[in-house]
């Protein structure tokens, strides 16, 4: 969805738009996230711990799952000013999660609010997010267009 999101940002996003991202989480990603954040909670690494906690398997870091909103933000040039998460159910390593982001409001200065709803492959809602930030203004949209025309070389999704 990367290039499609980037093109929408260049055209100008509008309140009410919805975007859907899908991702399957691997054990390697969970371990790499743990290394980056230094979150070595045994619930992500040791089945004895997950059994004791009542989980069926190793779970992904909540912020790794919540980080799906970063794909949206990074592609559209969203500058975040606030995020709130609610983690409803565990996401297990190898689960596939669909994140539905809805742009709730957008004012003339580019200040925006959005909500994200996260669902696992069984259709269960696993998380929710509220987002605040700024979307690109006309000048920034033109810069995004230029970056895209140049091949968007720093965009791993392009």
DSSP file (Angstrom, degrees, kcal/mol; ACC not computed):
  #  RESIDUE AA STRUCTURE BP1 BP2  ACC     N-H-->O    O-->H-N    N-H-->O    O-->H-N    TCO  KAPPA ALPHA  PHI   PSI    X-CA   Y-CA   Z-CA
    1    1 A X     >        0   0    0      0, 0.0     4,-2.7     0, 0.0     5,-0.3   0.000 360.0 360.0 360.0  -8.3    0.0    0.0    0.0
    2    2 A X  H  >  +     0   0    0      1,-0.2     4,-2.4     2,-0.2     5,-0.2   0.928 360.0  38.1 -49.7 -64.9    3.0    2.3    0.3
    3    3 A X  H  > S+     0   0    0    154,-0.6     4,-2.5     1,-0.2    -1,-0.2   0.858 115.9  54.6 -60.0 -34.8    3.0    4.0   -3.1
    4    4 A X  H  > S+     0   0    0      2,-0.2     4,-2.1     1,-0.2    -1,-0.2   0.926 110.0  46.4 -63.5 -44.0   -0.8    4.2   -3.2
    5    5 A X  H  X S+     0   0    0     -4,-2.7     4,-2.3     2,-0.2    -2,-0.2   0.910 111.2  52.2 -62.8 -42.2   -0.7    6.0    0.2
    6    6 A X  H  X S+     0   0    0     -4,-2.4     4,-2.0    -5,-0.3    -2,-0.2   0.920 109.0  50.0 -61.7 -43.7    2.0    8.3   -1.0
    7    7 A X  H  X S+     0   0    0     -4,-2.5     4,-2.0     1,-0.2    -1,-0.2   0.895 109.5  51.5 -62.1 -39.7    0.0    9.2   -4.1
    8    8 A X  H  X S+     0   0    0     -4,-2.1     4,-1.8     1,-0.2    -1,-0.2   0.905 108.8  51.1 -63.7 -40.1   -3.1    9.9   -2.0
    9    9 A X  H  < S+     0   0    0     -4,-2.3     4,-0.3     1,-0.2    -1,-0.2   0.883 108.3  52.0 -63.8 -38.3   -1.0   12.2    0.3
   10   10 A X  H  < S+     0   0    0     -4,-2.0    -1,-0.2     1,-0.2    -2,-0.2   0.892 111.7  46.6 -64.6 -39.4    0.2   14.1   -2.8
   11   11 A X  H  < S-     0   0    0     -4,-2.0    -1,-0.2    -5,-0.2    -2,-0.2   0.797 126.1-100.3 -71.4 -28.8   -3.4   14.6   -4.0
   12   12 A X     <  -     0   0    0     -4,-1.8    -3,-0.1    -5,-0.2    -2,-0.1   0.405  30.0-115.9 107.7 115.3   -4.4   15.7   -0.5
   13   13 A X        -     0   0    0     -4,-0.3     2,-0.3    63,-0.1   122,-0.0  -0.393  28.0-153.1 -76.6 156.7   -6.2   13.6    2.1
   14   14 A X    >   -     0   0    0     -2,-0.1     3,-1.8    89,-0.0    89,-0.2  -0.956  27.3 -89.7-132.3 151.3   -9.7   14.4    3.2
   15   15 A X  T 3  S+     0   0    0     -2,-0.3    89,-0.2     1,-0.2     3,-0.1  -0.280 110.2  32.8 -56.4 138.5  -11.7   13.8    6.4
   16   16 A X  T 3  S+     0   0    0     87,-3.6    -1,-0.2     1,-0.3    88,-0.1   0.184  82.3 135.4  98.4 -16.2  -13.6   10.5    6.3
   17   17 A X    <   -     0   0    0     -3,-1.8    86,-2.8    86,-0.1     2,-0.4  -0.348  39.5-154.0 -66.2 147.4  -11.1    8.5    4.2
   18   18 A X  E     -A  102   0A   0     84,-0.2     2,-0.4    -3,-0.1    84,-0.2  -0.969   9.1-169.5-125.5 140.8  -10.2    5.0    5.4
   19   19 A X  E     -A  101   0A   0     82,-2.8    82,-3.2    -2,-0.4     2,-0.5  -0.976   7.7-152.6-129.8 141.8   -7.0    3.1    4.7
   20   20 A X  E     -A  100   0A   0     -2,-0.4     2,-0.4    80,-0.2    80,-0.2  -0.967  11.5-178.1-122.1 129.1   -6.3   -0.6    5.3
   21   21 A X  E     -A   99   0A   0     78,-2.6    78,-3.3    -2,-0.5     2,-0.4  -0.938   7.3-161.8-121.3 144.9   -2.9   -2.1    6.0
   22   22 A X  E     +A   98   0A   0     -2,-0.4     2,-0.3    76,-0.2    76,-0.2  -0.985  12.9 169.2-131.0 140.3   -2.2   -5.8    6.6
   23   23 A X  E     -A   97   0A   0     74,-2.4    74,-3.3    -2,-0.4     2,-0.5  -0.992  24.9-146.9-151.3 140.2    0.8   -7.4    8.2
   24   24 A X  E     -A   96   0A   0     -2,-0.3     2,-0.4    72,-0.3    72,-0.2  -0.937  25.7-138.3-105.9 129.0    1.9  -10.8    9.4
   25   25 A X        -     0   0    0     70,-2.3    69,-2.7    -2,-0.5     2,-0.2  -0.724  16.9-159.0 -94.8 133.9    4.2  -10.7   12.4
   26   26 A X     >  -     0   0    0     -2,-0.4     4,-2.0    67,-0.2     5,-0.1  -0.646  30.2-116.4-106.5 163.4    7.2  -13.1   12.6
   27   27 A X  H  > S+     0   0    0     -2,-0.2     4,-2.5     1,-0.2     5,-0.2   0.899 116.8  56.1 -61.8 -41.1    9.3  -14.3   15.5
   28   28 A X  H  > S+     0   0    0      1,-0.2     4,-2.8     2,-0.2     5,-0.2   0.923 106.8  48.5 -59.7 -45.1   12.3  -12.6   14.0
   29   29 A X  H  > S+     0   0    0      1,-0.2     4,-2.7     2,-0.2    -1,-0.2   0.906 110.7  51.5 -61.3 -40.9   10.5   -9.2   13.9
   30   30 A X  H  X S+     0   0    0     -4,-2.0     4,-2.3     2,-0.2    -1,-0.2   0.916 112.3  45.9 -62.8 -42.5    9.4   -9.7   17.6
   31   31 A X  H  X S+     0   0    0     -4,-2.5     4,-2.2     2,-0.2    -2,-0.2   0.909 113.0  49.5 -67.3 -41.6   13.0  -10.4   18.6
   32   32 A X  H  X S+     0   0    0     -4,-2.8     4,-2.4     2,-0.2    -2,-0.2   0.900 111.0  50.0 -63.9 -40.1   14.4   -7.5   16.6
   33   33 A X  H  X S+     0   0    0     -4,-2.7     4,-2.6     2,-0.2     6,-0.3   0.918 109.5  51.8 -63.7 -42.9   11.8   -5.2   18.2
   34   34 A X  H  X>S+     0   0    0     -4,-2.3     4,-1.8     1,-0.2     5,-0.8   0.897 110.3  48.8 -59.0 -40.9   12.8   -6.4   21.6
   35   35 A X  H  <5S+     0   0    0     -4,-2.2    -2,-0.2     2,-0.2    -1,-0.2   0.912 112.7  47.6 -65.2 -42.4   16.4   -5.7   20.8
   36   36 A X  H  <5S+     0   0    0     -4,-2.4    -2,-0.2     1,-0.2    -1,-0.2   0.891 124.7  30.1 -65.7 -39.3   15.6   -2.2   19.6
   37   37 A X  H  <5S-     0   0    0     -4,-2.6    -1,-0.2    -5,-0.2    -2,-0.2   0.571 100.2-127.2 -97.8 -10.6   13.4   -1.3   22.6
   38   38 A X  T  <5 +     0   0    0     -4,-1.8     2,-1.1    -5,-0.3    -3,-0.2   0.764  58.4 147.7  63.8  27.6   15.2   -3.5   25.2
   39   39 A X      < +     0   0    0     -5,-0.8    -1,-0.2    -6,-0.3    -2,-0.1  -0.801  11.6 162.5 -94.1  97.1   11.8   -5.0   26.0
   40   40 A X        +     0   0    0     -2,-1.1    -1,-0.1    -3,-0.1     5,-0.1  -0.135   9.5 159.5-109.0  35.6   12.7   -8.5   27.0
   41   41 A X    >   -     0   0    0      1,-0.2     3,-2.2     2,-0.1     4,-0.3  -0.389  47.2-128.2 -56.3 130.1    9.5   -9.4   28.8
   42   42 A X  G >> S+     0   0    0      1,-0.3     4,-3.0     2,-0.2     3,-1.4   0.689 101.6  79.0 -59.1 -17.3    9.3  -13.2   28.9
   43   43 A X  G 34 S+     0   0    0      1,-0.3    16,-2.0     2,-0.2    -1,-0.3   0.719  97.8  45.1 -63.6 -17.8    5.8  -13.1   27.4
   44   44 A X  G <4 S+     0   0    0     -3,-2.2    -1,-0.3    14,-0.2    -2,-0.2   0.529 127.6  24.4 -96.9  -8.8    7.5  -12.5   24.1
   45   45 A X  T <4 S+     0   0    0     -3,-1.4     2,-0.5    -4,-0.3    -2,-0.2   0.628 108.5  58.0-132.3 -22.3   10.2  -15.2   24.4
   46   46 A X    >X  -     0   0    0     -4,-3.0     4,-1.8     1,-0.1     3,-0.7  -0.955  51.5-157.9-132.1 117.6    9.3  -18.1   26.8
   47   47 A X  H 3> S+     0   0    0     -2,-0.5     4,-2.6     1,-0.3     5,-0.2   0.783  94.8  63.3 -64.9 -27.8    6.3  -20.4   26.5
   48   48 A X  H 3> S+     0   0    0      2,-0.2     4,-2.1     1,-0.2    -1,-0.3   0.915 106.3  46.1 -60.1 -40.1    6.5  -21.3   30.2
   49   49 A X  H <> S+     0   0    0     -3,-0.7     4,-2.0    -7,-0.2    -2,-0.2   0.920 111.9  49.1 -68.7 -44.8    5.8  -17.6   30.9
   50   50 A X  H  X>S+     0   0    0     -4,-1.8     5,-2.8    -8,-0.3     4,-0.7   0.887 110.8  51.6 -65.0 -36.5    2.9  -17.4   28.4
   51   51 A X  H ><5S+     0   0    0     -4,-2.6     3,-0.9     1,-0.2    -1,-0.2   0.932 109.7  49.3 -62.1 -45.1    1.4  -20.5   29.9
   52   52 A X  H 3<5S+     0   0    0     -4,-2.1    -2,-0.2     1,-0.3    -1,-0.2   0.835 111.9  49.2 -63.2 -32.5    1.6  -19.1   33.4
   53   53 A X  H 3<5S-     0   0    0     -4,-2.0    -1,-0.3    -5,-0.1    -2,-0.2   0.558 118.7-111.8 -83.6  -9.2   -0.1  -15.9   32.1
   54   54 A X  T <<5S+     0   0    0     -3,-0.9     2,-0.3    -4,-0.7    -3,-0.2   0.644  70.5 137.5  88.3  15.1   -2.8  -17.8   30.4
   55   55 A X      < -     0   0    0     -5,-2.8    -1,-0.3    -6,-0.2    -2,-0.1  -0.658  55.9-133.6 -91.9 152.6   -1.8  -17.0   26.8
   56   56 A X  S    S-     0   0    0     -2,-0.3     2,-0.3     2,-0.1    -1,-0.1   0.644  78.7 -18.5 -79.6 -15.0   -1.9  -19.7   24.1
   57   57 A X  S    S-     0   0    0     -7,-0.1     2,-0.1   -14,-0.1   -11,-0.1  -0.931  96.8 -43.2-169.1-176.1    1.6  -18.9   22.7
   58   58 A X        -     0   0    0     -2,-0.3    35,-1.8   -14,-0.1     2,-0.3  -0.439  59.9-143.2 -64.9 140.3    4.3  -16.2   22.5
   59   59 A X  B     -E   92   0B   0    -16,-2.0    33,-0.3    33,-0.2     2,-0.1  -0.809   9.5-115.1-111.3 152.2    2.8  -12.8   21.9
   60   60 A X        -     0   0    0     31,-3.6    31,-0.3    -2,-0.3     2,-0.2  -0.428  43.5 -91.4 -74.3 153.2    4.0   -9.8   19.9
   61   61 A X     >  -     0   0    0      1,-0.1     4,-1.9    -2,-0.1     3,-0.5  -0.467  33.6-130.4 -61.3 134.7    5.0   -6.6   21.6
   62   62 A X  H  > S+     0   0    0      1,-0.2     4,-3.2     2,-0.2     5,-0.2   0.894 107.5  50.7 -57.4 -42.1    1.9   -4.4   21.7
   63   63 A X  H  > S+     0   0    0      2,-0.2     4,-1.5     1,-0.2    -1,-0.2   0.758 103.8  58.9 -72.8 -22.3    3.8   -1.4   20.3
   64   64 A X  H  4 S+     0   0    0     -3,-0.5    -1,-0.2     2,-0.2    -2,-0.2   0.939 112.4  40.3 -64.7 -46.3    5.2   -3.5   17.4
   65   65 A X  H >< S+     0   0    0     -4,-1.9     3,-2.0     1,-0.2    -2,-0.2   0.949 115.8  50.3 -65.1 -49.3    1.5   -4.2   16.4
   66   66 A X  H >< S+     0   0    0     -4,-3.2     3,-1.9     1,-0.3    -1,-0.2   0.792  94.9  75.4 -58.9 -27.5    0.5   -0.6   17.1
   67   67 A X  T >X  +     0   0    0     -4,-1.5     3,-2.0     1,-0.3     4,-0.6   0.568  67.8  89.6 -64.5  -7.2    3.5    0.5   15.0
   68   68 A X  H X> S+     0   0    0     -3,-2.0     4,-1.0     1,-0.3     3,-0.9   0.818  77.4  65.7 -57.5 -27.6    1.5   -0.5   11.9
   69   69 A X  H <> S+     0   0    0     -3,-1.9     4,-2.9     1,-0.2    -1,-0.3   0.756  87.9  68.8 -66.2 -21.2    0.2    3.1   12.1
   70   70 A X  H <> S+     0   0    0     -3,-2.0     4,-3.2     2,-0.2     5,-0.3   0.837  93.0  56.9 -66.3 -31.9    3.8    4.2   11.3
   71   71 A X  H <X S+     0   0    0     -3,-0.9     4,-2.0    -4,-0.6    -1,-0.2   0.953 110.9  43.5 -61.9 -47.5    3.4    2.7    7.8
   72   72 A X  H  X S+     0   0    0     -4,-1.0     4,-2.1     2,-0.2     6,-0.2   0.970 117.5  45.4 -58.4 -54.0    0.4    5.0    7.2
   73   73 A X  H  X>S+     0   0    0     -4,-2.9     5,-2.2     1,-0.2     4,-1.2   0.893 113.2  49.3 -59.4 -43.1    2.2    8.0    8.8
   74   74 A X  H  <5S+     0   0    0     -4,-3.2    -1,-0.2     1,-0.2    -2,-0.2   0.860 112.1  47.8 -66.9 -35.6    5.4    7.5    7.0
   75   75 A X  H  <5S+     0   0    0     -4,-2.0    -1,-0.2    -5,-0.3    -2,-0.2   0.853 118.5  38.5 -75.0 -34.3    3.8    7.1    3.6
   76   76 A X  H  <5S-     0   0    0     -4,-2.1    60,-0.6    -5,-0.2    -1,-0.2   0.521 110.6-114.0 -95.9  -4.4    1.6   10.1    3.9
   77   77 A X  T  <5 +     0   0    0     -4,-1.2     2,-0.3     1,-0.2    -3,-0.2   0.798  50.6 173.8  78.9  27.8    4.1   12.4    5.7
   78   78 A X      < -     0   0    0     -5,-2.2     2,-0.8    -6,-0.2    -1,-0.2  -0.529  23.3-151.3 -70.2 129.3    2.1   12.5    8.9
   79   79 A X  E     -B  134   0A   0     55,-2.7    55,-2.0    -2,-0.3     2,-0.1  -0.905  21.1-140.0-103.1 106.2    3.9   14.4   11.7
   80   80 A X  E     +B  133   0A   0     -2,-0.8    53,-0.3    53,-0.2     3,-0.1  -0.365  32.7 168.9 -71.3 140.5    2.6   12.8   14.9
   81   81 A X  E    S+     0   0A   0     51,-2.9     2,-0.3     1,-0.4    52,-0.2   0.451  70.9   7.7-121.7 -12.6    1.9   14.9   17.9
   82   82 A X  E     -B  132   0A   0     50,-1.7    50,-2.5     2,-0.0    -1,-0.4  -0.924  54.3-176.7-169.2 144.2    0.0   12.3   20.0
   83   83 A X  E     -B  131   0A   0     -2,-0.3     2,-0.4    48,-0.2    48,-0.2  -0.996   3.2-171.4-143.8 139.2   -0.9    8.6   20.1
   84   84 A X  E     -B  130   0A   0     46,-2.2    46,-2.4    -2,-0.3     2,-0.4  -0.999  10.8-166.7-129.8 134.0   -3.1    6.6   22.4
   85   85 A X  E     -B  129   0A   0     -2,-0.4     2,-0.4    44,-0.2    44,-0.2  -0.907  13.3-168.4-120.8 148.2   -3.3    2.8   22.3
   86   86 A X  E     -B  128   0A   0     42,-2.5    42,-2.0    -2,-0.4     2,-0.7  -0.978  13.6-153.6-130.8 121.6   -5.6    0.3   23.9
   87   87 A X  E     +B  127   0A   0     -2,-0.4    40,-0.3    40,-0.2     3,-0.1  -0.864  19.2 171.9 -98.9 117.2   -4.5   -3.3   23.6
   88   88 A X        +     0   0    0     38,-2.2     2,-0.3    -2,-0.7    39,-0.2   0.869  62.0   6.4 -97.0 -45.4   -7.6   -5.6   23.7
   89   89 A X  S    S-     0   0    0     37,-1.5    -1,-0.3    35,-0.1     2,-0.0  -0.958  85.1 -92.5-139.0 154.9   -6.4   -9.1   22.9
   90   90 A X        -     0   0    0     -2,-0.3     2,-0.6    -3,-0.1   -29,-0.1  -0.349  26.6-142.6 -68.7 149.3   -3.0  -10.6   22.4
   91   91 A X        -     0   0    0    -31,-0.3   -31,-3.6    35,-0.1     2,-0.2  -0.971  21.9-145.3-108.7 119.6   -1.4  -10.8   19.0
   92   92 A X  B >   -E   59   0B   0     -2,-0.6     3,-2.7   -33,-0.3   -67,-0.3  -0.545  29.1 -88.5 -87.0 150.2    0.5  -14.1   18.7
   93   93 A X  T 3  S+     0   0    0    -35,-1.8   -67,-0.2     1,-0.3    -1,-0.1  -0.364 119.2  25.0 -54.6 132.6    3.7  -14.5   16.7
   94   94 A X  T 3  S+     0   0    0    -69,-2.7    -1,-0.3     1,-0.3   -68,-0.1   0.296  91.2 135.1  84.5  -0.8    2.6  -15.4   13.1
   95   95 A X    <   -     0   0    0     -3,-2.7   -70,-2.3   -71,-0.1     2,-0.5  -0.415  52.6-133.2 -67.7 151.6   -0.8  -13.7   13.4
   96   96 A X  E     -A   24   0A   0    -72,-0.2    25,-0.5    -3,-0.1     2,-0.4  -0.941  23.3-163.9-106.5 128.7   -1.9  -11.6   10.5
   97   97 A X  E     -AC  23 120A   0    -74,-3.3   -74,-2.4    -2,-0.5     2,-0.5  -0.933  10.7-155.7-119.1 135.1   -3.3   -8.2   11.6
   98   98 A X  E     -AC  22 119A   0     21,-3.0    21,-2.6    -2,-0.4     2,-0.6  -0.940  10.3-160.9-106.5 127.6   -5.4   -5.8    9.5
   99   99 A X  E     -AC  21 118A   0    -78,-3.3   -78,-2.6    -2,-0.5     2,-0.6  -0.944   0.9-163.2-111.5 120.7   -5.2   -2.2   10.6
  100  100 A X  E     -AC  20 117A   0     17,-3.1    17,-2.3    -2,-0.6     2,-0.5  -0.915   7.5-166.9-105.5 115.7   -8.1    0.1    9.5
  101  101 A X  E     -AC  19 116A   0    -82,-3.2   -82,-2.8    -2,-0.6     2,-0.5  -0.897   1.9-168.8-107.3 127.2   -7.2    3.8    9.8
  102  102 A X  E     -AC  18 115A   0     13,-2.8    13,-2.1    -2,-0.5     2,-0.7  -0.967  20.3-135.3-118.9 125.0   -9.9    6.4    9.4
  103  103 A X  E     - C   0 114A   0    -86,-2.8   -87,-3.6    -2,-0.5    11,-0.3  -0.686  25.4-179.4 -77.4 112.9   -9.2   10.1    9.1
  104  104 A X  E     +     0   0A   0      9,-2.1     2,-0.3    -2,-0.7    10,-0.2   0.901  59.4   0.4 -84.7 -44.7  -11.6   11.7   11.5
  105  105 A X  E     - C   0 113A   0      8,-1.7     8,-2.1   -90,-0.1     2,-0.3  -0.993  51.4-179.1-149.3 153.3  -10.9   15.4   11.1
  106  106 A X  E     - C   0 112A   0     -2,-0.3     6,-0.2     6,-0.2   -91,-0.2  -0.919  13.7-160.3-153.3 121.7   -8.6   17.6    9.1
  107  107 A X    >   -     0   0    0      4,-2.4     3,-2.0    -2,-0.3    -2,-0.0  -0.466  38.7 -95.2-101.4 177.7   -8.4   21.4    9.4
  108  108 A X  T 3  S+     0   0    0      1,-0.3    -1,-0.1    -2,-0.1     0, 0.0   0.727 123.0  57.5 -64.4 -22.7   -7.1   24.1    7.0
  109  109 A X  T 3  S-     0   0    0      2,-0.1    -1,-0.3    28,-0.1     3,-0.1   0.453 120.6-106.9 -86.7  -0.5   -3.7   24.2    8.9
  110  110 A X    <   +     0   0    0     -3,-2.0    25,-2.7     1,-0.3     2,-0.2   0.439  69.1 148.6  90.4  -0.5   -3.3   20.4    8.3
  111  111 A X  E     - D   0 134A   0     23,-0.2    -4,-2.4    21,-0.0     2,-0.3  -0.524  26.4-178.8 -68.6 132.6   -4.0   19.4   11.9
  112  112 A X  E     -CD 106 133A   0     21,-3.4    21,-2.1    -2,-0.2     2,-0.4  -0.925  25.7-158.3-136.7 156.1   -5.6   16.0   11.8
  113  113 A X  E     +CD 105 132A   0     -8,-2.1    -9,-2.1    -2,-0.3    -8,-1.7  -0.986  18.7 172.6-130.5 145.2   -7.1   13.3   13.9
  114  114 A X  E     -CD 103 131A   0     17,-2.2    17,-3.1    -2,-0.4     2,-0.4  -0.958  20.3-142.1-145.7 162.3   -7.4    9.6   13.0
  115  115 A X  E     -CD 102 130A   0    -13,-2.1   -13,-2.8    -2,-0.3     2,-0.4  -0.966  10.0-156.1-125.8 145.9   -8.4    6.3   14.6
  116  116 A X  E     -CD 101 129A   0     13,-2.8    13,-2.5    -2,-0.4     2,-0.4  -0.985   3.9-167.8-122.4 132.4   -7.0    2.9   14.0
  117  117 A X  E     -CD 100 128A   0    -17,-2.3   -17,-3.1    -2,-0.4     2,-0.4  -0.981  10.2-157.0-118.3 130.6   -8.8   -0.4   14.6
  118  118 A X  E     -CD  99 127A   0      9,-2.4     8,-2.5    -2,-0.4     9,-1.2  -0.911  11.3-178.2-114.1 130.7   -6.7   -3.6   14.5
  119  119 A X  E     -CD  98 125A   0    -21,-2.6   -21,-3.0    -2,-0.4     6,-0.2  -0.976  18.3-135.1-130.0 140.0   -8.2   -7.0   13.8
  120  120 A X  E >   -C   97   0A   0      4,-2.6     3,-2.2    -2,-0.4   -23,-0.2  -0.254  43.6 -87.0 -83.0-179.7   -6.5  -10.5   13.7
  121  121 A X  T 3  S+     0   0    0    -25,-0.5   -24,-0.1     1,-0.3    -1,-0.1   0.614 128.3  58.1 -66.0 -12.1   -7.1  -13.1   11.0
  122  122 A X  T 3  S-     0   0    0      2,-0.1    -1,-0.3     0, 0.0     3,-0.1   0.428 119.6-107.8 -94.7  -0.9  -10.2  -14.4   12.9
  123  123 A X  S <  S+     0   0    0     -3,-2.2     2,-0.4     1,-0.3    -2,-0.1   0.518  73.0 141.5  86.5   6.1  -11.8  -10.9   12.8
  124  124 A X        -     0   0    0      1,-0.1    -4,-2.6     2,-0.0     2,-0.4  -0.656  56.9-120.1 -81.8 133.5  -11.3  -10.3   16.5
  125  125 A X  E     + D   0 119A   0     -2,-0.4    -6,-0.3    -6,-0.2     3,-0.1  -0.616  35.7 173.4 -72.8 126.5  -10.4   -6.7   17.4
  126  126 A X  E     +     0   0A   0     -8,-2.5   -38,-2.2    -2,-0.4   -37,-1.5   0.619  58.3   2.6-109.5 -19.8   -7.0   -6.8   19.1
  127  127 A X  E     -BD  87 118A   0     -9,-1.2    -9,-2.4   -40,-0.3     2,-0.3  -0.986  51.7-153.8-161.6 166.1   -6.2   -3.1   19.5
  128  128 A X  E     -BD  86 117A   0    -42,-2.0   -42,-2.5    -2,-0.3     2,-0.3  -0.987  12.8-167.9-144.6 146.7   -7.4    0.5   19.0
  129  129 A X  E     -BD  85 116A   0    -13,-2.5   -13,-2.8    -2,-0.3     2,-0.4  -0.996  13.0-155.9-140.0 145.9   -5.4    3.7   18.5
  130  130 A X  E     -BD  84 115A   0    -46,-2.4   -46,-2.2    -2,-0.3     2,-0.4  -0.980  21.8-166.4-116.1 133.3   -6.2    7.4   18.5
  131  131 A X  E     -BD  83 114A   0    -17,-3.1   -17,-2.2    -2,-0.4     2,-0.4  -0.946  12.8-177.8-127.0 141.1   -3.8    9.6   16.5
  132  132 A X  E     +BD  82 113A   0    -50,-2.5   -51,-2.9    -2,-0.4   -50,-1.7  -0.983  30.8 101.0-131.9 146.7   -3.2   13.3   16.3
  133  133 A X  E     -BD  80 112A   0    -21,-2.1   -21,-3.4    -2,-0.4     2,-0.4  -0.979  61.0 -66.1 173.3-160.9   -0.8   15.2   14.1
  134  134 A X  E     -BD  79 111A   0    -55,-2.0   -55,-2.7    -2,-0.3     2,-0.2  -0.967  30.7-150.1-124.7 137.2   -0.2   17.2   11.0
  135  135 A X        -     0   0    0    -25,-2.7   -57,-0.1    -2,-0.4   -58,-0.1  -0.663  43.3 -77.1 -97.7 159.9   -0.6   16.2    7.4
  136  136 A X        -     0   0    0    -60,-0.6    -1,-0.1    -2,-0.2     2,-0.1  -0.247  42.5-138.6 -61.2 139.6    1.4   17.8    4.6
  137  137 A X     >  -     0   0    0    -28,-0.1     4,-2.6    -3,-0.1     5,-0.2  -0.253  40.9 -83.5 -83.2-178.0    0.5   21.3    3.4
  138  138 A X  H  > S+     0   0    0      1,-0.2     4,-1.8     2,-0.2     5,-0.1   0.890 130.4  49.3 -59.0 -42.5    0.5   22.2   -0.3
  139  139 A X  H  > S+     0   0    0      1,-0.2     4,-1.8     2,-0.2    -1,-0.2   0.924 113.0  47.2 -63.1 -43.6    4.3   22.9   -0.4
  140  140 A X  H  > S+     0   0    0      1,-0.2     4,-2.5     2,-0.2    -2,-0.2   0.848 107.7  56.3 -67.9 -34.3    5.1   19.6    1.3
  141  141 A X  H  X S+     0   0    0     -4,-2.6     4,-2.2     2,-0.2    -1,-0.2   0.898 107.1  50.4 -62.4 -39.0    2.7   17.7   -1.0
  142  142 A X  H  X S+     0   0    0     -4,-1.8     4,-2.4     2,-0.2    -2,-0.2   0.892 108.7  51.0 -66.0 -38.9    4.8   19.1   -3.9
  143  143 A X  H  X S+     0   0    0     -4,-1.8     4,-2.9     2,-0.2    -2,-0.2   0.919 109.3  51.0 -64.1 -42.4    8.0   17.9   -2.3
  144  144 A X  H  X S+     0   0    0     -4,-2.5     4,-2.5     1,-0.2    -2,-0.2   0.902 109.5  51.2 -58.8 -40.5    6.5   14.4   -1.9
  145  145 A X  H  X S+     0   0    0     -4,-2.2     4,-2.5     2,-0.2    -2,-0.2   0.912 111.0  47.6 -62.8 -41.9    5.6   14.5   -5.6
  146  146 A X  H  X S+     0   0    0     -4,-2.4     4,-1.8     2,-0.2    -2,-0.2   0.930 111.4  50.1 -64.2 -45.5    9.2   15.5   -6.4
  147  147 A X  H  <>S+     0   0    0     -4,-2.9     5,-2.8     1,-0.2     6,-0.3   0.909 112.6  47.8 -59.3 -42.4   10.6   12.7   -4.2
  148  148 A X  H ><5S+     0   0    0     -4,-2.5     3,-1.7     1,-0.2    -1,-0.2   0.912 109.3  52.0 -65.6 -43.3    8.2   10.2   -5.8
  149  149 A X  H 3<5S+     0   0    0     -4,-2.5    -1,-0.2     1,-0.3    -2,-0.2   0.805 105.4  57.0 -63.5 -28.5    9.2   11.4   -9.3
  150  150 A X  T 3<5S-     0   0    0     -4,-1.8    -1,-0.3    -5,-0.2    -2,-0.2   0.442 132.1 -92.5 -81.7  -0.1   12.8   10.9   -8.4
  151  151 A X  T < 5 -     0   0    0     -3,-1.7    -3,-0.2    -4,-0.1    -2,-0.1   0.385  44.4-105.4 104.7  -2.3   12.1    7.2   -7.5
  152  152 A X    > < -     0   0    0     -5,-2.8     3,-2.0    -6,-0.2     6,-0.3   0.920  50.6-177.5  50.7  52.1   11.4    7.7   -3.8
  153  153 A X  T 3  S+     0   0    0      1,-0.3    -1,-0.1    -6,-0.3    -5,-0.0   0.684  72.3  49.3 -63.5 -24.4   14.8    6.1   -3.1
  154  154 A X  T 3  S+     0   0    0      1,-0.0     2,-0.8     2,-0.0    -1,-0.3   0.420  88.9  97.0 -94.2   2.6   14.5    6.1    0.8
  155  155 A X    X   -     0   0    0     -3,-2.0     3,-1.6     1,-0.1  -152,-0.0  -0.814  56.1-165.5 -97.5 106.6   11.1    4.5    0.8
  156  156 A X  T 3  S+     0   0    0     -2,-0.8    -1,-0.1     1,-0.3    -3,-0.0   0.604  88.9  54.0 -66.5 -11.3   11.4    0.8    1.3
  157  157 A X  T 3         0   0    0      1,-0.2  -154,-0.6  -155,-0.0    -1,-0.3   0.486 360.0 360.0 -98.8  -5.0    7.8    0.3    0.1
  158  158 A X    <         0   0    0     -3,-1.6    -1,-0.2    -6,-0.3    -2,-0.1   0.482 360.0 360.0 -78.7 360.0    8.2    2.1   -3.2
